[in-house]
Amino acid sequence: MKLITVIVKPFKLTEVREALSAMGIQGLTVTEVKVFGRQKGHTELYRGAEDVVDFLPKVRVEAVISDDALEQAVEAIEEGTRTGKIGDGNIFVSEIVEVIRIRTGEMSGDACNPHFYDDVSTS
């Protein structure tokens, strides 16, 4: 199993979600983050004073997927988010050693299915 972590511009979140949903991946974690990278930030005027904004808003999307779906998922995310301009984001791939579903005690493959994140109505 792999953990894909995607850092993209907030308006590209829909494209990432749709690309992964089309593959049957439904369990996503989305976090609003601020990043500093090659974009370097920008200058804003706030109450008449110039303010340098170094950290830019992005979203971080995480999904656990099977090894055999990795290449397809990465390609789908790239196609949906690439503009060719600086700040398109990054995709990080990590190895998952173990997954345990707290509610049931299921481990690894059993715990990591298309419904990885429990629906509130099932508790």
PyMOL CGO cylinders between C-alpha atoms (Angstrom):
from pymol import cmd
from pymol.cgo import CYLINDER

trace = [
    CYLINDER, 0.00, 0.00, 0.00, 1.08, 3.55, -0.69, 0.3, 1, 1, 1, 1, 1, 1,
    CYLINDER, 1.08, 3.55, -0.69, 0.22, 6.94, 0.76, 0.3, 1, 1, 1, 1, 1, 1,
    CYLINDER, 0.22, 6.94, 0.76, -0.08, 9.64, -1.87, 0.3, 1, 1, 1, 1, 1, 1,
    CYLINDER, -0.08, 9.64, -1.87, 0.28, 13.17, -0.51, 0.3, 1, 1, 1, 1, 1, 1,
    CYLINDER, 0.28, 13.17, -0.51, -0.59, 15.90, -2.99, 0.3, 1, 1, 1, 1, 1, 1,
    CYLINDER, -0.59, 15.90, -2.99, 0.07, 19.62, -2.38, 0.3, 1, 1, 1, 1, 1, 1,
    CYLINDER, 0.07, 19.62, -2.38, -1.82, 21.82, -4.88, 0.3, 1, 1, 1, 1, 1, 1,
    CYLINDER, -1.82, 21.82, -4.88, -3.49, 25.20, -5.29, 0.3, 1, 1, 1, 1, 1, 1,
    CYLINDER, -3.49, 25.20, -5.29, -6.87, 25.27, -3.53, 0.3, 1, 1, 1, 1, 1, 1,
    CYLINDER, -6.87, 25.27, -3.53, -8.87, 25.63, -6.75, 0.3, 1, 1, 1, 1, 1, 1,
    CYLINDER, -8.87, 25.63, -6.75, -7.36, 22.34, -8.02, 0.3, 1, 1, 1, 1, 1, 1,
    CYLINDER, -7.36, 22.34, -8.02, -8.83, 20.29, -5.17, 0.3, 1, 1, 1, 1, 1, 1,
    CYLINDER, -8.83, 20.29, -5.17, -11.87, 19.31, -7.23, 0.3, 1, 1, 1, 1, 1, 1,
    CYLINDER, -11.87, 19.31, -7.23, -9.67, 17.95, -10.02, 0.3, 1, 1, 1, 1, 1, 1,
    CYLINDER, -9.67, 17.95, -10.02, -7.70, 15.78, -7.56, 0.3, 1, 1, 1, 1, 1, 1,
    CYLINDER, -7.70, 15.78, -7.56, -10.86, 14.48, -5.90, 0.3, 1, 1, 1, 1, 1, 1,
    CYLINDER, -10.86, 14.48, -5.90, -12.50, 13.69, -9.23, 0.3, 1, 1, 1, 1, 1, 1,
    CYLINDER, -12.50, 13.69, -9.23, -9.39, 11.94, -10.57, 0.3, 1, 1, 1, 1, 1, 1,
    CYLINDER, -9.39, 11.94, -10.57, -9.17, 9.70, -7.50, 0.3, 1, 1, 1, 1, 1, 1,
    CYLINDER, -9.17, 9.70, -7.50, -12.93, 9.13, -7.31, 0.3, 1, 1, 1, 1, 1, 1,
    CYLINDER, -12.93, 9.13, -7.31, -12.92, 7.95, -10.94, 0.3, 1, 1, 1, 1, 1, 1,
    CYLINDER, -12.92, 7.95, -10.94, -10.51, 5.22, -9.84, 0.3, 1, 1, 1, 1, 1, 1,
    CYLINDER, -10.51, 5.22, -9.84, -12.78, 4.18, -6.96, 0.3, 1, 1, 1, 1, 1, 1,
    CYLINDER, -12.78, 4.18, -6.96, -10.67, 5.84, -4.27, 0.3, 1, 1, 1, 1, 1, 1,
    CYLINDER, -10.67, 5.84, -4.27, -13.08, 7.47, -1.84, 0.3, 1, 1, 1, 1, 1, 1,
    CYLINDER, -13.08, 7.47, -1.84, -11.09, 7.87, 1.36, 0.3, 1, 1, 1, 1, 1, 1,
    CYLINDER, -11.09, 7.87, 1.36, -9.35, 11.25, 1.25, 0.3, 1, 1, 1, 1, 1, 1,
    CYLINDER, -9.35, 11.25, 1.25, -7.97, 13.56, 3.89, 0.3, 1, 1, 1, 1, 1, 1,
    CYLINDER, -7.97, 13.56, 3.89, -7.84, 17.23, 2.93, 0.3, 1, 1, 1, 1, 1, 1,
    CYLINDER, -7.84, 17.23, 2.93, -5.97, 19.87, 4.94, 0.3, 1, 1, 1, 1, 1, 1,
    CYLINDER, -5.97, 19.87, 4.94, -5.53, 23.56, 4.27, 0.3, 1, 1, 1, 1, 1, 1,
    CYLINDER, -5.53, 23.56, 4.27, -1.83, 24.39, 4.49, 0.3, 1, 1, 1, 1, 1, 1,
    CYLINDER, -1.83, 24.39, 4.49, 0.52, 27.28, 3.82, 0.3, 1, 1, 1, 1, 1, 1,
    CYLINDER, 0.52, 27.28, 3.82, 3.72, 26.66, 1.87, 0.3, 1, 1, 1, 1, 1, 1,
    CYLINDER, 3.72, 26.66, 1.87, 6.92, 28.46, 0.98, 0.3, 1, 1, 1, 1, 1, 1,
    CYLINDER, 6.92, 28.46, 0.98, 8.65, 27.37, -2.20, 0.3, 1, 1, 1, 1, 1, 1,
    CYLINDER, 8.65, 27.37, -2.20, 9.66, 28.55, -5.63, 0.3, 1, 1, 1, 1, 1, 1,
    CYLINDER, 9.66, 28.55, -5.63, 6.65, 30.86, -5.92, 0.3, 1, 1, 1, 1, 1, 1,
    CYLINDER, 6.65, 30.86, -5.92, 8.32, 33.04, -3.24, 0.3, 1, 1, 1, 1, 1, 1,
    CYLINDER, 8.32, 33.04, -3.24, 5.09, 34.72, -2.19, 0.3, 1, 1, 1, 1, 1, 1,
    CYLINDER, 5.09, 34.72, -2.19, 3.97, 38.22, -3.07, 0.3, 1, 1, 1, 1, 1, 1,
    CYLINDER, 3.97, 38.22, -3.07, 3.48, 41.74, -1.67, 0.3, 1, 1, 1, 1, 1, 1,
    CYLINDER, 3.48, 41.74, -1.67, 0.06, 42.97, -0.55, 0.3, 1, 1, 1, 1, 1, 1,
    CYLINDER, 0.06, 42.97, -0.55, -1.21, 46.33, 0.61, 0.3, 1, 1, 1, 1, 1, 1,
    CYLINDER, -1.21, 46.33, 0.61, -2.91, 46.09, 4.00, 0.3, 1, 1, 1, 1, 1, 1,
    CYLINDER, -2.91, 46.09, 4.00, -4.31, 49.25, 5.60, 0.3, 1, 1, 1, 1, 1, 1,
    CYLINDER, -4.31, 49.25, 5.60, -1.99, 51.39, 3.54, 0.3, 1, 1, 1, 1, 1, 1,
    CYLINDER, -1.99, 51.39, 3.54, 1.14, 49.44, 4.49, 0.3, 1, 1, 1, 1, 1, 1,
    CYLINDER, 1.14, 49.44, 4.49, 3.02, 47.02, 2.27, 0.3, 1, 1, 1, 1, 1, 1,
    CYLINDER, 3.02, 47.02, 2.27, 3.06, 43.47, 3.62, 0.3, 1, 1, 1, 1, 1, 1,
    CYLINDER, 3.06, 43.47, 3.62, 5.14, 40.60, 2.25, 0.3, 1, 1, 1, 1, 1, 1,
    CYLINDER, 5.14, 40.60, 2.25, 3.22, 37.31, 2.15, 0.3, 1, 1, 1, 1, 1, 1,
    CYLINDER, 3.22, 37.31, 2.15, 5.85, 34.57, 2.14, 0.3, 1, 1, 1, 1, 1, 1,
    CYLINDER, 5.85, 34.57, 2.14, 3.60, 31.58, 2.75, 0.3, 1, 1, 1, 1, 1, 1,
    CYLINDER, 3.60, 31.58, 2.75, 0.95, 30.85, 0.13, 0.3, 1, 1, 1, 1, 1, 1,
    CYLINDER, 0.95, 30.85, 0.13, -2.29, 28.91, 0.72, 0.3, 1, 1, 1, 1, 1, 1,
    CYLINDER, -2.29, 28.91, 0.72, -2.45, 25.38, -0.70, 0.3, 1, 1, 1, 1, 1, 1,
    CYLINDER, -2.45, 25.38, -0.70, -4.34, 22.19, 0.06, 0.3, 1, 1, 1, 1, 1, 1,
    CYLINDER, -4.34, 22.19, 0.06, -2.84, 18.88, 1.06, 0.3, 1, 1, 1, 1, 1, 1,
    CYLINDER, -2.84, 18.88, 1.06, -4.71, 15.78, -0.08, 0.3, 1, 1, 1, 1, 1, 1,
    CYLINDER, -4.71, 15.78, -0.08, -3.80, 12.35, 1.27, 0.3, 1, 1, 1, 1, 1, 1,
    CYLINDER, -3.80, 12.35, 1.27, -5.06, 8.98, 0.05, 0.3, 1, 1, 1, 1, 1, 1,
    CYLINDER, -5.06, 8.98, 0.05, -4.03, 5.40, 0.74, 0.3, 1, 1, 1, 1, 1, 1,
    CYLINDER, -4.03, 5.40, 0.74, -4.06, 3.26, -2.39, 0.3, 1, 1, 1, 1, 1, 1,
    CYLINDER, -4.06, 3.26, -2.39, -2.94, -0.16, -3.52, 0.3, 1, 1, 1, 1, 1, 1,
    CYLINDER, -2.94, -0.16, -3.52, 0.48, -0.62, -5.14, 0.3, 1, 1, 1, 1, 1, 1,
    CYLINDER, 0.48, -0.62, -5.14, -1.03, -1.60, -8.49, 0.3, 1, 1, 1, 1, 1, 1,
    CYLINDER, -1.03, -1.60, -8.49, -3.12, 1.62, -8.68, 0.3, 1, 1, 1, 1, 1, 1,
    CYLINDER, -3.12, 1.62, -8.68, -0.18, 3.94, -7.91, 0.3, 1, 1, 1, 1, 1, 1,
    CYLINDER, -0.18, 3.94, -7.91, 0.94, 4.75, -11.45, 0.3, 1, 1, 1, 1, 1, 1,
    CYLINDER, 0.94, 4.75, -11.45, -2.60, 5.37, -12.68, 0.3, 1, 1, 1, 1, 1, 1,
    CYLINDER, -2.60, 5.37, -12.68, -3.39, 7.61, -9.68, 0.3, 1, 1, 1, 1, 1, 1,
    CYLINDER, -3.39, 7.61, -9.68, -0.24, 9.72, -10.13, 0.3, 1, 1, 1, 1, 1, 1,
    CYLINDER, -0.24, 9.72, -10.13, -0.93, 10.15, -13.86, 0.3, 1, 1, 1, 1, 1, 1,
    CYLINDER, -0.93, 10.15, -13.86, -4.56, 11.14, -13.22, 0.3, 1, 1, 1, 1, 1, 1,
    CYLINDER, -4.56, 11.14, -13.22, -3.55, 13.71, -10.60, 0.3, 1, 1, 1, 1, 1, 1,
    CYLINDER, -3.55, 13.71, -10.60, -0.85, 15.17, -12.85, 0.3, 1, 1, 1, 1, 1, 1,
    CYLINDER, -0.85, 15.17, -12.85, -3.26, 15.48, -15.79, 0.3, 1, 1, 1, 1, 1, 1,
    CYLINDER, -3.26, 15.48, -15.79, -5.90, 17.17, -13.65, 0.3, 1, 1, 1, 1, 1, 1,
    CYLINDER, -5.90, 17.17, -13.65, -3.65, 19.67, -11.93, 0.3, 1, 1, 1, 1, 1, 1,
    CYLINDER, -3.65, 19.67, -11.93, -0.86, 20.56, -14.38, 0.3, 1, 1, 1, 1, 1, 1,
    CYLINDER, -0.86, 20.56, -14.38, -0.96, 24.12, -15.74, 0.3, 1, 1, 1, 1, 1, 1,
    CYLINDER, -0.96, 24.12, -15.74, 2.72, 24.28, -16.69, 0.3, 1, 1, 1, 1, 1, 1,
    CYLINDER, 2.72, 24.28, -16.69, 3.26, 27.26, -14.41, 0.3, 1, 1, 1, 1, 1, 1,
    CYLINDER, 3.26, 27.26, -14.41, 5.26, 27.56, -11.22, 0.3, 1, 1, 1, 1, 1, 1,
    CYLINDER, 5.26, 27.56, -11.22, 3.24, 26.56, -8.16, 0.3, 1, 1, 1, 1, 1, 1,
    CYLINDER, 3.24, 26.56, -8.16, 1.43, 23.57, -9.68, 0.3, 1, 1, 1, 1, 1, 1,
    CYLINDER, 1.43, 23.57, -9.68, 2.39, 21.58, -6.58, 0.3, 1, 1, 1, 1, 1, 1,
    CYLINDER, 2.39, 21.58, -6.58, 3.95, 18.26, -5.66, 0.3, 1, 1, 1, 1, 1, 1,
    CYLINDER, 3.95, 18.26, -5.66, 3.03, 14.59, -5.32, 0.3, 1, 1, 1, 1, 1, 1,
    CYLINDER, 3.03, 14.59, -5.32, 4.77, 12.58, -2.60, 0.3, 1, 1, 1, 1, 1, 1,
    CYLINDER, 4.77, 12.58, -2.60, 4.53, 8.78, -2.43, 0.3, 1, 1, 1, 1, 1, 1,
    CYLINDER, 4.53, 8.78, -2.43, 5.25, 6.92, 0.82, 0.3, 1, 1, 1, 1, 1, 1,
    CYLINDER, 5.25, 6.92, 0.82, 5.15, 3.26, 1.78, 0.3, 1, 1, 1, 1, 1, 1,
    CYLINDER, 5.15, 3.26, 1.78, 2.44, 2.23, 4.26, 0.3, 1, 1, 1, 1, 1, 1,
    CYLINDER, 2.44, 2.23, 4.26, 3.63, -0.44, 6.66, 0.3, 1, 1, 1, 1, 1, 1,
    CYLINDER, 3.63, -0.44, 6.66, 0.36, -1.13, 8.46, 0.3, 1, 1, 1, 1, 1, 1,
    CYLINDER, 0.36, -1.13, 8.46, -3.23, 0.12, 8.61, 0.3, 1, 1, 1, 1, 1, 1,
    CYLINDER, -3.23, 0.12, 8.61, -5.53, -0.63, 11.53, 0.3, 1, 1, 1, 1, 1, 1,
    CYLINDER, -5.53, -0.63, 11.53, -9.20, 0.33, 11.58, 0.3, 1, 1, 1, 1, 1, 1,
    CYLINDER, -9.20, 0.33, 11.58, -9.84, 1.39, 15.16, 0.3, 1, 1, 1, 1, 1, 1,
    CYLINDER, -9.84, 1.39, 15.16, -13.56, 0.55, 15.22, 0.3, 1, 1, 1, 1, 1, 1,
    CYLINDER, -13.56, 0.55, 15.22, -13.22, -3.08, 14.08, 0.3, 1, 1, 1, 1, 1, 1,
    CYLINDER, -13.22, -3.08, 14.08, -9.57, -3.97, 14.61, 0.3, 1, 1, 1, 1, 1, 1,
    CYLINDER, -9.57, -3.97, 14.61, -9.20, -4.90, 10.91, 0.3, 1, 1, 1, 1, 1, 1,
    CYLINDER, -9.20, -4.90, 10.91, -5.63, -4.72, 9.70, 0.3, 1, 1, 1, 1, 1, 1,
    CYLINDER, -5.63, -4.72, 9.70, -3.86, -3.85, 6.41, 0.3, 1, 1, 1, 1, 1, 1,
    CYLINDER, -3.86, -3.85, 6.41, -5.84, -4.78, 3.29, 0.3, 1, 1, 1, 1, 1, 1,
    CYLINDER, -5.84, -4.78, 3.29, -9.07, -5.40, 5.21, 0.3, 1, 1, 1, 1, 1, 1,
    CYLINDER, -9.07, -5.40, 5.21, -8.86, -2.00, 6.88, 0.3, 1, 1, 1, 1, 1, 1,
    CYLINDER, -8.86, -2.00, 6.88, -7.91, -0.20, 3.68, 0.3, 1, 1, 1, 1, 1, 1,
    CYLINDER, -7.91, -0.20, 3.68, -10.79, -0.61, 1.28, 0.3, 1, 1, 1, 1, 1, 1,
    CYLINDER, -10.79, -0.61, 1.28, -12.73, 1.96, -0.78, 0.3, 1, 1, 1, 1, 1, 1,
    CYLINDER, -12.73, 1.96, -0.78, -14.57, 2.88, 2.43, 0.3, 1, 1, 1, 1, 1, 1,
    CYLINDER, -14.57, 2.88, 2.43, -11.36, 3.41, 4.41, 0.3, 1, 1, 1, 1, 1, 1,
    CYLINDER, -11.36, 3.41, 4.41, -12.84, 6.32, 6.36, 0.3, 1, 1, 1, 1, 1, 1,
    CYLINDER, -12.84, 6.32, 6.36, -15.92, 5.15, 8.21, 0.3, 1, 1, 1, 1, 1, 1,
    CYLINDER, -15.92, 5.15, 8.21, -19.21, 6.82, 7.45, 0.3, 1, 1, 1, 1, 1, 1,
    CYLINDER, -19.21, 6.82, 7.45, -20.61, 8.44, 10.59, 0.3, 1, 1, 1, 1, 1, 1,
    CYLINDER, -20.61, 8.44, 10.59, -23.90, 6.58, 10.07, 0.3, 1, 1, 1, 1, 1, 1,
    CYLINDER, -23.90, 6.58, 10.07, -22.19, 3.17, 10.60, 0.3, 1, 1, 1, 1, 1, 1,
    CYLINDER, -22.19, 3.17, 10.60, -21.20, 3.77, 14.22, 0.3, 1, 1, 1, 1, 1, 1,
]
cmd.load_cgo(trace, "trace")
